[in-house]
Amino acid sequence: MNTSPFPLEPTAADAQAAIADEFGFFGDWSERYQYLIDLGHKLPEFPEDWKTDAHRLHGCTSLVWIVGEGDADKLTFHSISDSVIVSGLIYLALRVYSGRSAQEILATTPDYITHIGLAKHLSPTRSNGLAALLAFIRNRAELALGGG
């Protein structure tokens, strides 16, 4: 089984605040994109045998695979992309949501996207892919709570 470094912070709100603080250090978007790439390289190794169509996240132009496991008390997500910037976006989403309860996941709006300016600086295809990733996480949390 793949081990996850997440959560890094005690709550999803703390993770979003930490992300906003970190991105606040950078003066321009070329530096922020480089930081995203660096974060993407920090994702844990994703097993090759998980890279199947069953784990493929559709809605992304890049290849993205995601596996969710756990129950309503704690959901852990493992994901990777063939794109370095998308891998950085995955890292941020997992930092906020992975290792949290289904209730906390559903109660947490991804405010970090707006706070760090991602909403304005992502291409439409990357925005759609990020929306698909966040929808997958929310759906998994709803299923864990018996809904959806």
Order of alpha helices (4+ residues) and beta strands (2+ residues): alpha-alpha-beta-beta-alpha-alpha-alpha-alpha-alpha
